[in-house]
Each structure stands twice: as structure tokens, then as C-alpha cells.
Amino acid sequence: MSDKDYQKLQTISTQARTLYGISSQLQWDQETYMPSGAASIRGEQLKLLAGLIHKEKTGAKFAKALAKLIDIPSGNVLAHDLGAPQKAALREWRRDFVRDTALPTKFVKDLAKLSSQAQLVWRDAKKDNAFNRFAPYLEKMVAMNRKAADYLKAKDHPYDALLDYYEPEATAREIGTLFGKLREAIVPLLKKIKDAPQIDDKPLHGEFSAELQMKVGQKLLEKIGYDMSKGRLDLSAHPFSSASHPDDSRITTRISPDSLVNNISTILHEAGHGLYEMGLPAKEYGSPLGEAISLGVHESQSRWWETRIGHSKAFWTYFLPIIQNEFGQYKQVSVDQAFRGVNKVTPSFIRVEADEVTYPLHVILRFELEKAMIEGSLKVRELPEAWNSKMKDFLGIIPPDNRRGCLQDVHWSMGLMGYFPTYVLGNMYAAQFFQKFAAQHPDWETRISTGDFQFMKEWLLQNVHRYGRQFTPHELIQHVVGKPFSAEPYIQYLTNKYTDLYKI
């Protein structure tokens, strides 16, 4: 009987998931092909869908079906004859229901409309370097996020409620401690690197046709096994991935005319997200078992492909000849030059173009700023000055304008406060996953250097993708690695790799 009730619950839940997929498609269109004049109606469309999704997820029909299987107030599972994955799904359904019912439908609709409007304003403000144009929308977004934290009744800090949405069970205190430990390790490492002889990456720069860059990007996706019949590659102001189903997972990139490497890294990053979504079990669509565990785990997949693979000598051994066939500028570049060049460490303004060592500092900066905005200790109008001050403190550089400073990321225009820490958590998770992977496949570099990516895709599918939300992030680490979550493997990876690379 419980199995029948479970299937009924999944059927009801699938309705909301399908509506969410439609909303994702509209948001993808907004960032890629939507004409600018359609902004107003798109905001109304997304507002309507957000309301419908919220009603489906909090309505009486769903609540009644859920209550048959799990006691909603206590979280005690009532259906004892279900398997462990299904019981875990009930835990996650309940978790979502408790959170969603705390947010009024009107609030959810208003937030969706504001996000649609703010993204378009942000895009133009960034292009024109006009922070004052975006500031009023950011102020509204901060206020809405504070209100969300109030509705969700955060215990220790309002930021906890926002962070928990993207990384279940994480807290500002925990993240602050992790980031403090990471910064203590990175700052002295960065100083040693600055004092060492620098890597010459000039051979990797030049003028690269946008059309040829996209052609190489398509080849790259095909080589690593990204299914183009279920995905596509397009351009957007800020690269992103968008999935409505395992059979429809799309990604975008951004062209840097003078850097092919930036495009390759971006495509690998977004492909990591896309492959995760494609690897989720389609038969579980509509249930938590068919959804990604967290944004941190999602980022572990993107950073795995971007850095652990895309920055490896094995990858460049295989992919450099393919690039050389399209770009004459690379014909004189050796594998060693490419490998060293893509791993050059130098403080820069743009997070998505940052090297592995300085990247976490970009994220820590954003975490501290958005936490301060949420608690009210930093006003939105003070953001540019605060941003530049932290850039100087963390990286020793000051952005020449807001376009390369506090306007560079799309996240705040979308209302995604609490999201940024997941980028560093993703690196930490990836480091622990990769230790286990490398121990099981000590020949991984040899296989990657010959263009064999399938064995690695299969490892990620079997160890991460197929579980959906059966485990919490820390439970998954324990399950896969056999050890508790720790920042140490990531710190060791950065220290060992760059100590060797820079001979320090």
C-alpha cells in the first residue's frame, strides 16, 4: 500500500517539476534569444509560473499525500515498508514542503517578477558600467531575501536560512570557519607564488575568431560525451547551465576574443553541470531522487571538469592537436607550455576567469559582502567601495570600474543570496571525490591523454549522479569516500600542485 501512495505522491510532485522545467526554459530564453522588448511580459509569465509551482508544492492535495507517508511536524517516516532511497525522498519532500509553506505565494510571485526585471537591468548596467542604475533593484532584492529569512525563521543568523536553500544544513558559522582555514592556507601560498619566477602564458593569447571558438567548443563537448541530442551550446552575458529534465540540459558560454582558454574552461565548467543533470535518473523525475543534491555538489561536478581535467597535462596532451587544427596560433605551442599556461597564477578582477589559487578568495569576498548586506551592516550604496577594499585586501588589486567589480556576476540580480559559498564547497567536495577516483583509477591520466573520458563519466554517474538527493552532501562524501567531509584534501591539492608547478 505504501508503494502505491508513494507513486501517487511522485505523480503529484511531477506536476510541479514540469512547471519548473517550463520556467527554466523561459529563463534560458531570457538570457539567450529573447528580444529586449519582451522583458515586461516575460516578468509576468515567470511570476505566474512561480505562483503555480508554489501552489502545487504546498497545496492540500500534495500535503495530504505526503502526510500519509511521513509525519510532517516531526519528520518521522510512517511508511516503514519502503526502501532506504524512498524514505530519503520522503525526508527531502518534507524538508521542501516545510520551507515552501513558510513562504507566502504572493511573496514567491513577487520575487520571481523582481528577479526577471533585475536581471535585465543588471545586464545593461554592467554593459554601461552604471551601478547606480542597478542599485535600486539590488536594494529590493536584499530586502526580499531578508524577508525570506524572516519567513523561514533562521535560528542563529538570517543568512543561514538563505544558505540552507542551496546547501542543506550548512550555516554561516560553519562556512566562515572553513573559509578562514582556507584563506590561512592560500594567502601564504599566493605570496610564495608571487615571489617565484612567473609562468609565461603569452603563447596562449592572441586573436581568436568567435565562430571558430564555438566550433572548437562543440568538438570539446562531443569528445567528453556531452549528448548534443539532449543539450546545446549558446552564448550569454554570464555563462550558465539550465536543465528542465535529464533529456534537456543546456549550457552557455561567453567568448573572450583574446583568450581561447577562457572559453574552453567555461565550456568544461558548464558541461560538468549539464552532465550531472543528464546523469540524474529519469525514472525518478518529479521526486527528490531525480534532483541534484545541492549546489555545492553541483559545483563539484563543474569544477571537476574545469580544473581537475581541463587544467591537467593529460587533457592538453589529447586536446591540443585538435585546437592546433583550427587555430594556427597554437601550432608552435607545446603540451608543457599549454599545461603551465592554463595553470598560471595571477590575481585578476573576474571570478570566472580566476586561476585555481585565487578563485576561492573571490568567493570568500562575495560571501562576506552578501552576508553583511543581509544582516544590514553594509548598505547597497556602499557596495562598490566595500568590494574594491576587499579586492585590495584579498588579492592586492582594485578593479578599474564596477563592470569588472561588483557588477560582474548575475547572481544577485536573480536573488541568489547564499549561493556563492557553494562554489568553494564544490571545490572541496571535488577534491575528496577525486582522491577516491584516482585511487581506483591510477591510470586516469594515461586514459584521458588518449581521449578516453567514458570511464570517468561512468564513475561520476555511479558514485554521484544516480543517487539524486538520497544523501545529504556530507552523507554522500562519507558514502563515496569512506571519510567525513574535510577541507584538507582541497588544501593539500592546491599546495602540492602549485608548490611543484612553481618550484617553491
C-alpha positions as CSV (number, residue, x, y, z in Angstrom):
1,M,0.0,0.0,0.0
2,S,2.8,2.4,0.8
3,D,4.3,1.9,-2.6
4,K,1.0,2.9,-4.2
5,D,0.8,6.0,-2.0
6,Y,4.4,6.8,-2.8
7,Q,3.8,6.6,-6.6
8,K,0.8,8.9,-6.1
9,L,2.9,11.4,-4.3
10,Q,5.5,11.3,-7.1
11,T,2.8,11.9,-9.7
12,I,1.5,15.0,-7.9
13,S,5.1,16.2,-7.4
14,T,5.9,15.7,-11.1
15,Q,3.3,18.4,-12.0
16,A,5.3,21.0,-10.0
17,R,8.6,19.7,-11.5
18,T,7.2,20.0,-15.0
19,L,6.1,23.6,-14.4
20,Y,9.5,24.3,-13.0
21,G,11.0,23.0,-16.2
22,I,8.9,25.4,-18.3
23,S,10.0,28.2,-16.1
24,S,13.6,27.2,-16.6
25,Q,13.1,27.2,-20.4
26,L,11.7,30.8,-20.2
27,Q,14.7,31.9,-18.1
28,W,17.1,30.3,-20.6
29,D,15.4,32.1,-23.4
30,Q,15.5,35.4,-21.5
31,E,19.3,35.0,-21.2
32,T,19.9,33.9,-24.8
33,Y,17.4,34.8,-27.6
34,M,14.5,36.8,-26.1
35,P,14.1,40.2,-27.7
36,S,14.7,43.0,-25.2
37,G,11.2,44.4,-25.8
38,A,9.7,41.2,-24.3
39,A,11.0,41.9,-20.9
40,S,7.8,43.1,-19.3
41,I,5.6,40.2,-20.4
42,R,8.4,37.7,-19.5
43,G,8.4,39.0,-16.0
44,E,4.6,38.4,-15.8
45,Q,5.0,34.9,-17.2
46,L,7.6,33.9,-14.7
47,K,5.6,35.5,-11.9
48,L,2.6,33.4,-12.9
49,L,4.6,30.2,-13.1
50,A,6.3,30.8,-9.8
51,G,2.8,31.1,-8.2
52,L,1.6,27.9,-9.9
53,I,4.7,26.0,-8.8
54,H,4.4,27.2,-5.3
55,K,0.7,26.2,-5.1
56,E,1.4,22.7,-6.5
57,K,4.2,22.2,-3.9
58,T,2.2,23.5,-0.9
59,G,-1.4,22.6,-1.9
60,A,-3.8,20.4,0.1
61,K,-3.5,17.6,-2.4
62,F,0.3,17.3,-2.0
63,A,0.1,17.9,1.7
64,K,-2.4,15.1,2.1
65,A,-0.4,12.6,0.0
66,L,2.8,13.5,1.9
67,A,1.2,13.2,5.3
68,K,0.2,9.6,4.5
69,L,3.8,8.6,4.3
70,I,5.6,10.9,6.8
71,D,4.6,12.8,9.9
72,I,5.1,16.4,8.7
73,P,5.6,18.1,12.1
74,S,8.2,15.5,13.4
75,G,9.7,14.1,10.2
76,N,9.1,10.5,11.4
77,V,8.5,8.2,8.4
78,L,5.2,6.3,8.7
79,A,5.7,4.0,5.6
80,H,8.1,1.5,7.1
81,D,7.9,-0.9,4.2
82,L,9.6,1.5,1.7
83,G,13.2,1.2,0.8
84,A,16.0,3.5,2.0
85,P,16.0,5.6,-1.1
86,Q,12.3,6.2,-0.9
87,K,12.5,7.1,2.8
88,A,15.2,9.6,2.0
89,A,13.0,11.0,-0.7
90,L,10.2,11.5,1.8
91,R,12.7,13.3,4.1
92,E,13.5,15.7,1.3
93,W,9.9,16.2,0.2
94,R,9.0,17.1,3.8
95,R,12.0,19.4,4.0
96,D,10.9,21.2,0.8
97,F,7.3,21.4,2.0
98,V,8.2,22.9,5.4
99,R,10.3,25.5,3.7
100,D,7.9,26.3,0.9
101,T,4.8,26.6,3.1
102,A,6.7,29.2,5.2
103,L,6.8,31.4,2.1
104,P,3.5,33.1,1.1
105,T,2.5,32.6,-2.6
106,K,2.4,36.3,-3.2
107,F,5.9,36.7,-1.9
108,V,7.2,33.9,-4.2
109,K,5.4,35.5,-7.2
110,D,6.8,39.0,-6.4
111,L,10.3,37.6,-6.0
112,A,10.1,35.9,-9.4
113,K,8.9,39.1,-11.1
114,L,11.6,41.2,-9.4
115,S,14.3,38.7,-10.5
116,S,13.2,38.8,-14.1
117,Q,13.2,42.6,-14.1
118,A,16.5,42.9,-12.2
119,Q,18.4,40.5,-14.5
120,L,17.7,42.7,-17.5
121,V,18.6,45.9,-15.6
122,W,21.8,44.3,-14.4
123,R,22.7,43.2,-17.9
124,D,22.5,46.8,-19.2
125,A,24.0,48.3,-16.1
126,K,27.0,46.0,-16.4
127,K,27.5,46.9,-20.1
128,D,27.3,50.6,-19.3
129,N,29.2,50.4,-16.0
130,A,26.2,52.0,-14.3
131,F,26.0,50.7,-10.7
132,N,23.5,53.4,-9.7
133,R,21.1,52.1,-12.3
134,F,21.2,48.6,-10.7
135,A,21.4,49.6,-7.1
136,P,17.6,50.2,-6.5
137,Y,16.9,46.7,-7.8
138,L,19.6,45.2,-5.6
139,E,18.2,47.0,-2.6
140,K,14.8,45.5,-3.3
141,M,16.4,42.1,-3.7
142,V,18.3,42.3,-0.4
143,A,15.1,43.4,1.3
144,M,13.2,40.4,-0.2
145,N,15.9,38.0,0.9
146,R,15.8,39.4,4.4
147,K,12.0,38.9,4.4
148,A,12.5,35.3,3.2
149,A,14.9,34.7,6.1
150,D,12.3,36.1,8.5
151,Y,9.6,33.8,7.0
152,L,12.0,30.8,7.3
153,K,12.8,31.7,10.9
154,A,16.6,31.3,10.8
155,K,17.9,30.5,14.2
156,D,21.4,31.9,14.5
157,H,21.8,34.3,11.6
158,P,19.4,35.3,8.8
159,Y,22.0,34.2,6.2
160,D,21.6,30.6,7.5
161,A,18.1,30.4,6.0
162,L,19.3,31.5,2.6
163,L,22.4,29.3,2.6
164,D,20.4,26.3,3.6
165,Y,18.3,26.6,0.4
166,Y,21.3,25.9,-1.7
167,E,23.4,23.8,0.7
168,P,21.2,21.9,3.1
169,E,22.3,22.0,6.7
170,A,25.2,24.5,6.1
171,T,25.5,27.5,8.3
172,A,27.2,30.9,8.1
173,R,29.3,30.0,11.1
174,E,30.5,26.7,9.5
175,I,31.2,28.4,6.2
176,G,33.1,31.2,8.0
177,T,35.3,28.7,9.8
178,L,36.0,26.7,6.6
179,F,36.8,29.8,4.6
180,G,39.0,31.1,7.4
181,K,41.1,27.9,7.3
182,L,41.2,28.1,3.5
183,R,42.3,31.7,3.5
184,E,45.1,31.0,6.0
185,A,46.5,28.4,3.6
186,I,46.0,30.3,0.4
187,V,47.4,33.7,1.3
188,P,50.9,32.5,2.2
189,L,50.9,30.1,-0.9
190,L,50.0,33.1,-3.1
191,K,52.8,35.1,-1.7
192,K,55.3,32.4,-2.4
193,I,54.0,32.1,-6.0
194,K,54.3,35.9,-6.5
195,D,57.9,35.8,-5.3
196,A,58.8,32.9,-7.7
197,P,59.7,33.1,-11.4
198,Q,56.5,33.7,-13.3
199,I,55.0,31.4,-16.0
200,D,54.9,32.9,-19.5
201,D,51.4,32.3,-20.9
202,K,51.7,34.7,-23.8
203,P,51.8,31.9,-26.4
204,L,48.2,31.0,-25.4
205,H,46.9,34.6,-26.1
206,G,46.1,36.1,-29.5
207,E,43.0,36.9,-31.6
208,F,40.6,34.0,-31.9
209,S,37.5,34.0,-34.1
210,A,34.3,33.7,-32.2
211,E,32.9,31.3,-34.8
212,L,36.0,29.0,-34.6
213,Q,35.8,29.2,-30.8
214,M,32.3,27.9,-30.8
215,K,33.3,25.2,-33.3
216,V,36.1,24.0,-31.0
217,G,33.6,24.2,-28.1
218,Q,31.2,21.9,-29.9
219,K,34.0,19.5,-30.6
220,L,35.1,19.6,-27.0
221,L,31.6,18.7,-25.8
222,E,31.3,15.8,-28.3
223,K,34.7,14.4,-27.2
224,I,33.8,14.4,-23.4
225,G,30.5,12.7,-24.1
226,Y,28.0,15.6,-23.7
227,D,25.0,14.4,-25.6
228,M,24.1,17.1,-28.1
229,S,20.8,15.5,-28.8
230,K,19.8,16.4,-25.3
231,G,21.7,19.7,-24.9
232,R,23.1,22.7,-26.8
233,L,25.7,25.4,-26.5
234,D,24.8,29.1,-26.8
235,L,26.1,32.5,-25.8
236,S,25.0,34.6,-22.9
237,A,26.2,37.6,-20.9
238,H,27.1,35.4,-17.9
239,P,27.7,31.6,-18.7
240,F,25.2,29.3,-17.1
241,S,23.5,25.9,-17.4
242,S,19.8,25.3,-17.5
243,A,18.1,21.9,-17.2
244,S,14.4,21.1,-17.3
245,H,14.8,17.3,-17.5
246,P,17.7,14.8,-17.9
247,D,16.7,14.8,-21.6
248,D,17.0,18.6,-21.9
249,S,20.1,20.2,-20.3
250,R,21.5,23.3,-22.0
251,I,24.6,25.4,-21.4
252,T,26.0,28.7,-22.5
253,T,29.5,30.3,-22.7
254,R,31.0,33.7,-23.2
255,I,33.6,34.5,-25.8
256,S,36.8,36.3,-24.9
257,P,38.3,37.3,-28.3
258,D,41.9,37.2,-27.0
259,S,41.6,34.0,-24.9
260,L,40.6,30.6,-26.2
261,V,41.5,29.1,-22.8
262,N,38.8,31.1,-21.1
263,N,36.2,29.7,-23.4
264,I,37.4,26.1,-23.0
265,S,37.4,26.4,-19.2
266,T,33.9,27.9,-19.3
267,I,32.5,25.2,-21.5
268,L,34.0,22.4,-19.4
269,H,32.6,24.1,-16.3
270,E,29.1,24.3,-17.6
271,A,29.3,20.9,-19.2
272,G,30.0,19.5,-15.8
273,H,26.7,20.9,-14.6
274,G,25.0,19.6,-17.7
275,L,26.4,16.1,-17.4
276,Y,25.2,16.0,-13.8
277,E,21.7,16.9,-14.9
278,M,21.8,14.4,-17.8
279,G,23.0,11.7,-15.3
280,L,20.1,12.0,-12.9
281,P,17.7,9.1,-13.1
282,A,14.9,10.0,-15.5
283,K,12.6,7.4,-13.9
284,E,12.8,9.4,-10.7
285,Y,11.8,12.6,-12.4
286,G,9.4,14.5,-10.1
287,S,10.9,13.1,-6.9
288,P,13.9,14.2,-4.9
289,L,15.7,11.1,-6.1
290,G,15.7,12.7,-9.6
291,E,17.2,16.0,-8.4
292,A,20.7,17.3,-7.7
293,I,21.8,17.0,-4.0
294,S,22.9,20.6,-3.6
295,L,24.6,23.5,-5.3
296,G,27.9,22.5,-3.7
297,V,27.7,19.0,-5.1
298,H,26.7,20.5,-8.5
299,E,29.7,22.8,-8.4
300,S,31.9,19.8,-7.5
301,Q,31.0,18.4,-10.9
302,S,31.6,21.6,-12.8
303,R,34.9,22.3,-11.1
304,W,35.9,18.6,-11.6
305,W,35.7,19.0,-15.3
306,E,37.0,22.6,-15.5
307,T,40.1,22.2,-13.2
308,R,40.9,18.6,-12.4
309,I,40.5,17.6,-16.0
310,G,40.7,20.8,-18.1
311,H,43.8,22.0,-16.2
312,S,45.6,18.7,-16.4
313,K,48.5,17.8,-18.6
314,A,46.7,14.7,-19.7
315,F,43.8,16.8,-21.1
316,W,46.1,19.1,-23.1
317,T,48.1,16.1,-24.4
318,Y,44.8,15.0,-26.0
319,F,43.1,18.2,-26.9
320,L,46.0,20.5,-28.1
321,P,46.3,18.8,-31.5
322,I,42.5,19.3,-32.0
323,I,43.0,23.0,-31.3
324,Q,46.0,23.3,-33.5
325,N,44.0,22.0,-36.4
326,E,41.7,25.1,-36.1
327,F,44.0,27.8,-34.8
328,G,47.4,28.3,-36.4
329,Q,48.4,30.5,-33.4
330,Y,48.7,27.3,-31.4
331,K,50.8,25.2,-33.8
332,Q,54.0,26.3,-32.0
333,V,52.6,25.7,-28.5
334,S,53.8,22.6,-26.7
335,V,51.8,20.5,-24.3
336,D,54.0,21.7,-21.5
337,Q,53.5,25.3,-22.4
338,A,49.8,24.8,-22.6
339,F,49.7,23.0,-19.2
340,R,51.8,25.6,-17.5
341,G,50.0,28.5,-19.2
342,V,46.5,27.4,-18.1
343,N,47.7,27.0,-14.6
344,K,49.4,30.4,-14.3
345,V,48.5,32.1,-11.0
346,T,47.9,35.8,-11.2
347,P,45.4,37.9,-9.3
348,S,42.6,39.1,-11.7
349,F,39.4,41.0,-11.5
350,I,36.9,38.4,-12.9
351,R,35.9,35.4,-10.8
352,V,35.0,33.1,-13.7
353,E,38.5,33.7,-15.2
354,A,40.4,33.3,-12.0
355,D,43.1,30.7,-11.5
356,E,42.7,27.9,-9.0
357,V,44.7,29.5,-6.2
358,T,43.0,32.9,-6.2
359,Y,39.5,31.7,-7.1
360,P,38.4,30.9,-3.5
361,L,39.3,34.4,-2.5
362,H,36.8,35.8,-5.0
363,V,34.1,33.6,-3.4
364,I,35.1,34.4,0.2
365,L,34.8,38.1,-0.7
366,R,31.3,37.7,-2.1
367,F,30.2,35.6,0.9
368,E,31.4,38.3,3.4
369,L,29.7,41.1,1.4
370,E,26.3,39.5,0.9
371,K,26.3,38.3,4.5
372,A,26.9,41.9,5.5
373,M,24.2,43.2,3.3
374,I,21.7,40.7,4.7
375,E,22.5,41.5,8.3
376,G,22.3,45.2,7.5
377,S,25.9,46.1,8.3
378,L,26.6,47.0,4.7
379,K,24.3,49.3,2.6
380,V,23.9,48.5,-1.1
381,R,25.1,52.0,-2.0
382,E,28.3,51.2,-0.1
383,L,28.9,48.0,-2.1
384,P,31.3,49.3,-4.7
385,E,33.7,50.8,-2.2
386,A,33.5,47.7,0.1
387,W,34.1,45.4,-2.9
388,N,37.2,47.3,-4.0
389,S,38.5,47.4,-0.5
390,K,38.3,43.7,-0.1
391,M,39.8,43.1,-3.6
392,K,42.8,45.1,-2.5
393,D,43.0,43.3,0.9
394,F,42.5,39.8,-0.6
395,L,44.2,40.0,-4.0
396,G,46.2,43.2,-3.9
397,I,44.3,44.7,-6.9
398,I,41.5,47.2,-7.3
399,P,39.0,46.9,-10.2
400,P,39.2,49.9,-12.6
401,D,35.4,50.0,-12.8
402,N,32.2,48.4,-11.4
403,R,31.8,46.3,-14.6
404,R,34.8,44.4,-13.6
405,G,34.0,44.8,-9.9
406,C,30.6,44.4,-8.1
407,L,28.6,44.2,-11.3
408,Q,30.4,41.2,-12.8
409,D,28.1,38.4,-11.5
410,V,24.5,37.8,-12.4
411,H,23.6,36.0,-9.1
412,W,22.4,39.0,-7.0
413,S,20.1,40.2,-9.8
414,M,18.5,36.7,-9.7
415,G,18.1,36.9,-5.9
416,L,20.6,34.1,-5.3
417,M,22.0,35.2,-2.0
418,G,23.5,32.3,-0.1
419,Y,24.6,30.7,-3.4
420,F,28.3,31.9,-3.7
421,P,29.7,29.7,-0.9
422,T,28.7,26.6,-2.8
423,Y,31.4,27.4,-5.4
424,V,34.2,26.8,-2.9
425,L,32.3,23.9,-1.2
426,G,32.2,22.4,-4.7
427,N,36.0,22.6,-4.9
428,M,36.3,20.9,-1.5
429,Y,33.8,18.1,-2.4
430,A,35.6,17.6,-5.8
431,A,38.9,17.2,-4.1
432,Q,37.6,14.4,-1.9
433,F,35.8,12.7,-4.7
434,F,38.9,12.9,-6.9
435,Q,41.1,11.3,-4.3
436,K,38.8,8.2,-4.3
437,F,38.6,8.3,-8.1
438,A,42.3,8.5,-8.6
439,A,42.9,5.7,-6.1
440,Q,40.5,3.4,-8.0
441,H,41.9,4.6,-11.4
442,P,45.6,5.2,-11.0
443,D,46.0,5.2,-14.8
444,W,43.4,8.0,-15.3
445,E,46.0,10.4,-16.8
446,T,47.1,7.9,-19.4
447,R,43.5,7.2,-20.4
448,I,42.5,10.9,-20.5
449,S,45.5,11.7,-22.7
450,T,44.2,9.3,-25.3
451,G,40.7,10.8,-25.3
452,D,39.0,8.2,-23.1
453,F,36.5,10.1,-20.9
454,Q,33.8,7.5,-20.7
455,F,35.3,5.6,-17.7
456,M,35.3,8.8,-15.7
457,K,31.8,9.8,-16.7
458,E,30.7,6.3,-15.6
459,W,32.5,6.8,-12.2
460,L,30.7,10.1,-11.6
461,L,27.3,8.5,-12.7
462,Q,27.7,5.6,-10.4
463,N,29.1,7.5,-7.4
464,V,27.3,10.9,-7.6
465,H,24.6,11.3,-10.2
466,R,22.5,8.2,-9.8
467,Y,21.7,9.0,-6.1
468,G,19.7,12.2,-6.7
469,R,19.0,13.6,-3.2
470,Q,19.2,10.2,-1.4
471,F,22.0,11.6,0.7
472,T,22.9,15.0,2.2
473,P,26.2,16.4,0.8
474,H,28.2,15.2,3.9
475,E,26.5,11.8,3.8
476,L,27.4,11.4,0.2
477,I,31.1,12.2,0.9
478,Q,31.1,9.6,3.7
479,H,29.3,7.0,1.4
480,V,31.7,7.5,-1.6
481,V,35.0,8.3,0.1
482,G,34.5,6.5,3.4
483,K,35.7,9.5,5.3
484,P,33.9,12.6,6.8
485,F,33.9,15.9,4.9
486,S,37.1,17.9,5.3
487,A,38.7,20.9,3.6
488,E,42.2,19.3,4.0
489,P,42.2,17.3,0.6
490,Y,41.5,20.6,-1.2
491,I,44.1,22.5,0.7
492,Q,46.6,19.7,0.1
493,Y,45.8,19.6,-3.6
494,L,46.4,23.3,-4.1
495,T,49.5,23.3,-2.0
496,N,51.1,20.2,-3.7
497,K,50.2,21.2,-7.2
498,Y,51.4,24.7,-7.1
499,T,54.4,24.1,-4.9
500,D,55.6,21.7,-7.6
501,L,54.5,23.9,-10.6
502,Y,56.3,27.0,-9.3
503,K,59.2,25.1,-7.6
504,I,58.6,26.8,-4.3
